[in-house]
Amino acid sequence: MLHELCSSPHYVPVIIAHFFNKPIQNSELLRKLYLEKDLSSHEISKLTGWPRSSISDATRALGFKKEEIKAPTLRFGEKLVGTMRVVHKGEQRVIEKMISLREKGYSFKRISEYLNDKNIPTKLGGSWYPSTVKDIVKRELKKREE
C-alpha cells in the first residue's frame, strides 16, 4: 500500500495533510522518500509541506543516513536529467584537463589562468579562480580513491 502511495507524487501531500502532522510520525514514508527515492529535505519539503527543519530533525532522530549527501546546487561535472543528477561529459573533460595540468606541475592559479585564457566557462559562466579549481580537483581525486 505504501509503495503505491509513494509512486504517485500527487497523493503524497494529501495523505500527509490528512493523516500525519510531522515527519517523525510517519517514519516509513519519510524513509521511502529520503533513502529509497533519494530526495533531499528540500525536495521532501516541497512535496509534503513539512518544514525542512522537521525533516532534518526526524532523519537524525530515526538514524537515516545517506552514503553521499547531495550538494544543494549542481557541482561542476554534473547536470540534471529530469530530477536525476548525471555526469556532464563536457565538464568532465574539463576536469580531466585540470587534473592533467596539475599532474604536469601546474599550480591551481596557473590552471585557472589557462581555463580563463581558453574561454572555458564555469558552471555559472563566470571566471575561474584558483580556489575553485583546487576544490574541483581535490573532490575528483578523492572520488577516485574511494
NORPE-V770266 format. One record per residue. N is the residue number from 1. RES is the residue in one letter. PSI is psi in whole degrees, 0 to 359 (999 if undefined). Layout:
BEGIN
N,RES,PSI / N,RES,PSI
END
This chain:
BEGIN
1,M,312 / 2,L,321 / 3,H,317 / 4,E,319 / 5,L,320 / 6,C,338 / 7,S,344 / 8,S,102 / 9,P,340 / 10,H,333 / 11,Y,338 / 12,V,310 / 13,P,324 / 14,V,314 / 15,I,313 / 16,I,314 / 17,A,326 / 18,H,334 / 19,F,334 / 20,F,136 / 21,N,329 / 22,K,151 / 23,P,326 / 24,I,335 / 25,Q,350 / 26,N,68 / 27,S,326 / 28,E,317 / 29,L,318 / 30,L,316 / 31,R,316 / 32,K,313 / 33,L,317 / 34,Y,314 / 35,L,309 / 36,E,317 / 37,K,354 / 38,D,39 / 39,L,148 / 40,S,167 / 41,S,325 / 42,H,315 / 43,E,321 / 44,I,319 / 45,S,316 / 46,K,322 / 47,L,321 / 48,T,336 / 49,G,357 / 50,W,145 / 51,P,142 / 52,R,323 / 53,S,323 / 54,S,323 / 55,I,315 / 56,S,316 / 57,D,317 / 58,A,318 / 59,T,323 / 60,R,314 / 61,A,325 / 62,L,354 / 63,G,23 / 64,F,125 / 65,K,132 / 66,K,150 / 67,E,319 / 68,E,127 / 69,I,133 / 70,K,141 / 71,A,149 / 72,P,332 / 73,T,162 / 74,L,138 / 75,R,158 / 76,F,127 / 77,G,358 / 78,E,157 / 79,K,167 / 80,L,133 / 81,V,104 / 82,G,243 / 83,T,4 / 84,M,137 / 85,R,126 / 86,V,168 / 87,V,134 / 88,H,104 / 89,K,321 / 90,G,315 / 91,E,329 / 92,Q,325 / 93,R,323 / 94,V,318 / 95,I,317 / 96,E,320 / 97,K,317 / 98,M,313 / 99,I,318 / 100,S,314 / 101,L,321 / 102,R,318 / 103,E,336 / 104,K,2 / 105,G,5 / 106,Y,142 / 107,S,165 / 108,F,326 / 109,K,315 / 110,R,324 / 111,I,318 / 112,S,321 / 113,E,318 / 114,Y,312 / 115,L,319 / 116,N,319 / 117,D,327 / 118,K,4 / 119,N,38 / 120,I,121 / 121,P,148 / 122,T,180 / 123,K,321 / 124,L,8 / 125,G,12 / 126,G,200 / 127,S,155 / 128,W,140 / 129,Y,151 / 130,P,321 / 131,S,323 / 132,T,314 / 133,V,316 / 134,K,313 / 135,D,316 / 136,I,313 / 137,V,313 / 138,K,319 / 139,R,317 / 140,E,317 / 141,L,324 / 142,K,319 / 143,K,321 / 144,R,330 / 145,E,333 / 146,E,999
END
